[in-house]
């Protein structure tokens, strides 16, 4: 500062910004890439029941949100198939490990307009609150991020946004995310900007439209709020989870159901991501089995190419 500026600063310090905050993140891009590594291969051919029973279990447990005990009960009461509730849990979690790479790496045709919206909700893991970070293409109804984290902080937001960014073949120049007023999303934006990845963040504040941004983008938040309600309807039968690993495996199954199997009225009762081989199946259990088959095919191709 010059002599005049120093003299003025003593009289009017409010005119000068002399202190700055610099944010150093305890995470880097390489660690984000490592976390997206493929899970271990699971052989479902060794289960004691038929493949169609597996499809029935997934349909009742995931599509209709029945608990493991309710699923085991309805299999006996309706189909006279005897399985334990623990078998239901073991089967579904094994399927989750098989189809996760397929769900995460599928070449989604995402929108290139302002339609990517995110929100967080919570579940219970060992009686404690864990955070679900949903991000979705609100126009095409495709979930792009669905992971569960112990903390609702900026690191969790960074990982959730990275999951969405990795699904674009080429990032749009005008990519915009719509979030609520939580400051963690602005910190995540700063992190990616430090690595040369730029996007805009619009924040819808509160429940009423007190500013122009909230008024313009409120409808996008309403779409993802409906996703939260759909998820809660499926999740309520779970009554919480005994580990974060089990919780994330359930989220994989929910994302697979929502993206590939659940029909949406706003899409003229089509699924968000239509796969001809899956669509050709006559009923929902068969659709689940075809999705599992395609996931095995993907695993084999990825292992061969590696």
N, C-alpha and C positions, 0 to 999 in steps of 0.2 A: 504494500500500500504506500502511496505517496504521503508526504507530510500533511497535505490538506485533507486527504482521506482519513488519515489517522486521527487528526483533530476532529473531523466530522464524526468519526466512529465513536469517540468518547462522548459526544453530545447526543448523537442519534444512532445508537447501536442497532436498533431494529431495522435500519435500512440496509444492513449488510448481513449476508449469510456466511458465517465464518466456520461453521461446523457441518460436516457431512457424515452420513452413515453409509458404510460399505458392507454389502451382504456377501458373506462367503458361505456357499452351500456345502453341506457334508455329503455330497453325492456328485457323481459325474456321469457322462453319457455312456461310458464303457460299462459301468455297473448296471445301468438300465438295460443295456443289451444282454448282459449276462443273465439277468433275472428272467428274460424271455426265453431261456433255453428250454429245450423239449423235455417233458417228463419221461419217466421210464416206461417201457412197453409193458402192457398188461395182457395176459392171455385169457380171454373170456371163454375160450373153447372148453375149459376144464370145469366149468360150473356144472352142478349136478342136475339142474333143471333144463328144460328145452329153451332154445333161443326165443320162442314166442312168449314164454313165461317172463323172460327178461324184458321183452317189449311191453308186456302188461304191467310189470312192476314200474317201469319208467313212466308209463302213461298215467297210472293212478298217483304215483308219488310226486312227479314233477308237473304234469299238465294240470292235475286237479288239486294239488297241494295237500294230499292226504299224508298223515304221519306214517312212519314205518309200521307202527302197530295197526293203524287203520288199513294200510295197504295189505298187510298180511291177512287181516281179517276179511277184507272184501275178496281177496283171492280164494279164500276157503268158502265164504258164504255164497259167492256167485259162481265161481269156476271149479270149486272142490279141489283146489290146488293147495297143498300144505307146505308153507314156508314160514320161517320164523322172521320176526321183525329185524333181527340182526342180519339175517340173510339179505333182506331188502336193503339195509344200509350198506352191506359189503358189496352187493352188486352195483348199486348206483354210484358209489365212490370209485369202483373199478372202471366203470364206463366213463366217468368224468376224466380220469387220467388218460383214457384212450382218445377221447374226442377233443381234448383241450387244444392240441396243436392245430387241428382242423378248424376249430372255431376261431382261434386267434390269427391264423395265417390265411384264411380264406380270402380270395381276391374280391372283396366287397366293392361294389360300384357305388361309392358314396357321392353325395351331392356336392356340387362346387359352389353352391349359393350359401347364404347365411342361414344355416339350419342346424349346426352342431351345437348342442346344448348339454350342459352338465348340471348335476345336482348330487347332494349327498344325503343319505339316509342312514339308519343304523340298525344293527341286529345285536343279539346277545351271544357271546362266546364265553363259556364257563361263568355265566352270570354277569359278565362285564360288557359294557357298551363298546362295540366295534363299528367302524364306519364303512359304508358301502359307497363308493364313488362311481356313479353312473354317468356315462357320457354317451349320447346317441345322436344319430342323424334323425331329426324330428320329422323330416319330410318322408324319407324312405323307411322309417321305423326300424333302423338297424342299431343294435347296441354295439358300441365300439370299445367301451371300457366298463368293467363290472367287478373289479377287484375289491377285496375287503382289507382294511388296515386297522391296526390297533389305535392309531392316532389320526385325528382329522386335521393334519398340519400341512405345511407347504410341500414336504417331501412326498406325502401321499398324493397331493394334487399333481405334482410333477410326474409321478409314475402313472397316474390315470391318464393324463394328457398325452404322455409318450405312447401309451397303448393305442390311443386314437391316431396320433400322427403316423405311427408305423403301419397303419392300414391304408394309407394313401400311396399310390404308385409315384405320384408327383404332387407335392404340396401346392395348393392354389395360392396365387400371389395375394389374394384378398381374403385369406382364411380368417374367419372370425368365430370365436367361441362365446357362447352366451352362458353366464353363470349368475349366481346370486351375489350379494354384496360382501361375501367372505373375502378378506384381503389375501388369503393364501393363493388365490388364482392369479393375482397380480404379481406375487412373488414367483410363481411358476412361470409366468410370462417373461419375467426378468431373467430367470435361469436359462430358458431356451434362447433368448436374445443374446446371451453371453456366448452361446454355441452357434450363433449364426442362423437360428431358426426363428422366423418372425411371424407373428400372427396378432390379431387384435382381440381384445377382450371387452365385451359389453356386459355390464352388470345390472341386473334387474333388482331393484332395492325394495324390500318390504312387500306388503300385500296390496298396496294401493299404488296407483300411477302418479307419483308426486314429481316425476321428472320425465323428460321426453324419451330418454332411453328406455325407461321402464314401460312407458306407454307403447313404444314401438315393438318391443321384444317380449312383452308379457305373454303372448300366445305361445311362444316357444317354451317358456317355463311351465305353462299349463300342460303342454304335451308330456314333458318329462315327469311332471307331478302325477299324471295318469299312469306312467310307467311305474313310479313308486308304489301306487295303489295296487297295480297288477302284481308287482313283486310281493308286497305285503300279504296279498291274498294267498299266494303260493307258500310264502315263508311261514305263515302262522301255524301250519301243521307241524313245523319242524321243532317248535318249542326251544329254540336256541341250539347251539352246537358245543361239543366238548373240546374243540380245538379249532384254530384258525385255518389249518389245512383242510379239515372237513368242511368248514364254512365256504372256503374258496372253491372246493370241488362241487359243492351244491350250486354256487354261482355259475360255474361253467355249464352245468346242466340247464340252469334257468336261461342263460344266454343262448344256448343251442336251441332250446324250445322256442324262445321268443323270436329269434332270427330266422329259423328254418322251418318251424312247424306250426306256429301260432298264426291263425288268420286274423286279419285286421279289417274292421269295417271301413276305415278310412282308405284302405287300399283295395276297395271293392271285394273284400273277403279273400284276398290273396295273402300269401306269406310274404314277409319282407324280402327274403332271399329264396327264390324258387329254384330248386335243383330238380331237373327232369326225372332223374332216377328215384328221388324221394317222392315226388309228386305222383309217380306212377303206382306207388304202393296202395293197396286197397283200404288199409285201416291204419290207425295211429301206431299200434305196436310194431307193425311192419315198417312204418316210416322210421321209427327209432332204430330198428335193426339195420335198415339201409344206411342210415346216417353213421352208425357204428362201422359198417362195412367200408364206407367211403373214408372214414377216419383211419382204418387199418391200411387201406390203399395209400393214403397220403403218407403215413408213417413209413411204409416200405419204400416209397419213392424218395423221401427225404433221406433215409438211411443209405439208400443206394447212391444218391448224388453226393452224399457226404464222403 
